[in-house]
Amino acid sequence: MAKHEYLKVSVDINDLDKVPSLIHDTLKEWWDTSYLYDLNPDEMIPEVVEQWKTKHINTNSMKEAIQKIKDANVPDGIKIKLVIELLTSDGFLKLEDDINDVLLFRPYSTQSKTNKFKKLPYEHGHHDYRTFIKEEPISHELSLDTYIYDPVEHKFESLEIIDQETLIDEGVSSELINNFYSFHQRLMETTSKKIKVWTAQPEKRINEWNKQGFIPKNSYLTDNIKRAEYYFNPEEHDIIVFYRVPENQLIMTSDAFGAKEYITLNDVKIE
């Protein structure tokens, strides 16, 4: 495979007018190293760009998806980008029927991150050096999830939301994490409808939950009892219990192995 094995264009949803020129420039750079090197790019690339404009960019699905994102009220510190993959999984340029109106978006944290680095200044009169740490803010974009917009169902699907522990390790503030998760729930159009969920936890912890009257924030739950059994640990004196929890109080972290896995968005009252 040539050097551009994965050819993508990524642009802020507020700058979609830049997409055609980005596709053009990206293909122009790629062309001479690709399997299409013997074709005239000045003739073919404009045709490809026009296909993307017609079948992907200037579509009702795009307008609908962008409006849903805006209606979900994107928080300050979060940027949503449209991602366009120009090659098929086999590495061929997408043409005609390969270009569709299934849309891919990624939210990014634009919060600055502190970079810690060492300097070794010379100490006057000696031949040794002293080490100290200096903190400096740096530009840092962190991908938070991948969203697919289904033009048939007219809904977004979350593919890989990042868990809170990872976001904290990456230096994302608690306020921004909460704001992002709330935005995520609005975008997923979750409701207050209660769903049955299971969890495997030490019996002592379950008793604490029931006594205090709520399931704590960031607690693990699943909609499948067999998945809960997978996490069951007798050495921790686990028991498996179920609760009925409003769907909009849950963040789905996985949809695999025939089960959905969640963490609680906030403290959830036990009723």
N, C-alpha and C positions, 0 to 999 in steps of 0.2 A: 504494500500500500504506500502511496505517496505521502509526503510530509503532512498534508492536511487530511489526516485520516478521518477526523470528525470535523465537519464544516458547519459552523453555527453562526447565526447572527442574533445578537441580544440587544434590545433597546427598551428604554423607559416607555411605558404605555402613553406618556404624555408627549412623546416624540415619534409617533408612528409615521409621520410624514417623511422621516429619514430612512425608513426601512428599504424602499426601492434602491436608493443610492448605496446603502450598506450592502445589500445583496449583490449589486453590480460590482462594487469594489472588491468584495470578498471573492467572488467568482473570478474576477480579473486576475487577482493575485494567485489563485489556485490553478488557473487554467494550464499554464505551461508545464506544471508538474503532474498533471492528471492524465487519465487515459484518453482525454479529448484533445490532447495537445495539437493534433494534426488538423483540427477544425478551426475555423475562423471565429475567435471569441467576439469580435466586433459585430458579427452577424447573429451569433447564437445567444449571447448573454442578454441582449435586450428582449429577445423572445421569452427567455426563461423568467426574467424580471416581470414581464407583462403577465405571464401565467400565475406567478405568485400574487401579483396585485389583484388579479381577477378571482382566483380561487381561494385565496387565504386572507389577504389584507383588507380589501374593499368589499367585505361580505357582511351580511346581516348578522351572522354569528359573531364576527368580531365586534360590531357595534353593540350587540347584546351583552357580550362578555365584559367589555370595557365598562358599560353602564352598570352592570352588577358589581364590578369591583369598586367603582366610585360610590355607588349606593351603600356599600359595606363600610364606607368611611375609613380609608387607609390612614393609619396613625402617623403622626410626625415621627421621623426616624426610620420609616419603612418605605422602600422603593419597590414598585412592581414592574418587572420587565417581561416583555414578550420574547420568547425564545423560538427561533426558527432553525430547524435542522435541515440543511440543504441536501444532504446525502441520505440514501436508503441505508438500511442495516448492512447491505452488501457492499457499500461504498460507491454506489452509482448515483449520479446526479438525479434528483427528483424532477420528473417531467410529467406533464399531463395528469393522468389519474393518480400518480404518486403524491400530488399536491392536493390536500383536502382542507376542510374547514374545522378539523379538530385542532384546538388551540392549546398551546403550552405556555404557561406563565411561571415565573419564579419571584417570590418576595425576598428582598434583601434588607438586612439591617444596615443602615448607613451611619450608625453610631460610631464615633471615633474610639479607637482602642489605644490603650497605653502600651508603648513598647519600652521594655527595660533593656538597657545595654550597659556594657562595662567599658570604662576607660581606665587607662593605666598612666596617670600623670607622673612625671619625674619629680622626685623629692630632692630639693636643693641640698647639695653637700653629701649626698649618698648615692650609691649605685643601685638602689632597689626602687621598686615601684609600688605604689599603693593602689588597691582596687576599690572602686566605689560604683554604685548603681545610679544611673541617671534615668528618669522617666520622661518620656516624650510622646505626645499624642501622634498617632499616625492614621492615615486614611485606611478604613477597613470595611469591606463589603462581605457580609456573611449570608450565604443562602439559607433561608429558613424553611423552605418547603418547595415542592413542585406541584403545580396545579394543572389539571387537564380540564378544559371546558368541552363538554359533550353537546354538540349542536342539536342532537336528537332529543335528549332528555332535558336540555336547557339548564344544565346544572354543572357545578364544579365538583371535581373529585380531587382529594388530597392524596398524593402518592408517597411523600417522605417527609412528614413534618419532623422538625428537630426537637428533641426533648429538652425540657427546662434545664436539666443538669448540664447538658452540653452547652446550652446558651450561656449559662452562668460562667462555665469554664472559659468560654470565649469572650467574656467581659461584657456581655449584654446586660443592661440594667434590669432590675426586677420590674420597674415601671414599664419599660418597653416590652418586656416579655409578656406581661399581663395585657398590655394594649394589643400586642400582636395576636395573642390567643383569642381575645375577644373579637377582633377583626376576623380571624379565621372562622369562628363560629357563625358570625353574620354572613360571611361569604358562602359557607357550607349550607346556609339556610336551615340550621338546626332549630328545633322547636322545644317547647317545654314538655312535650310528650314523654312519659316515663317509659324506660326500657328496663328489662330484667338483666342484671349483670351479676357476675360471680367473682369471688376473690378467694385466694388461699393466703391466710394470715395466721400468725400465732394466736392461740385462743385468748391470751392475755390482752393482745392488741384489740381484738374484736370486742372483748368485754369493755375496754376503755372507750371504743367508739360508741357502743350502745349506751354506756353510762353518760357520756358527754352529749349524746344526742346528734352527732354529726360525723360524717366521714371526712377526714382531713384532706385539705388540698394536696394534690400530687399523689394521691393513692391509686394503686393499680387495680383495674377491674377488667373483666372480659365478658362478652356475651355468650360464651360457650363454656359449659362446665368441664368439658374434657380439657380445654386449654388451661383452666384453673388447676385441674389435677396435674398438669405438666409441671406447674410451679410448686406443687405441694411438697413440703419438706417435713417429714415426721420428726426429724431431729430438732426442729424449731417448735415442735408441738403445734403444728399448723392444723387448722380446721378450714373447711370450705363452706362458705355461706353465700347467700345471694341477697341483693337489695334491688329496689326499684328506684331508679335515678332519672331525673330529667335529662334528656339527651343534650340540651344546651349547656349542661354543667360538666360535659365530658369532652376531652380532646382525644380523638382517635390517633394512636401512635403506630398501629399496625393493622393491616387487613390481609392476613396470610394464614395458611394452615386451616382454612375453614372457620376462622374466628376473628372477631374484631377485638383489639385491645385498646384500652383507654387509660388516661389518668384524669383525675378530677380537676376541673378548672379552678374551683373554689372549695371552701368547706361546704359540704352538702348535707342538709338536714335529713335525718333519718325519720321516716314517717311510717 
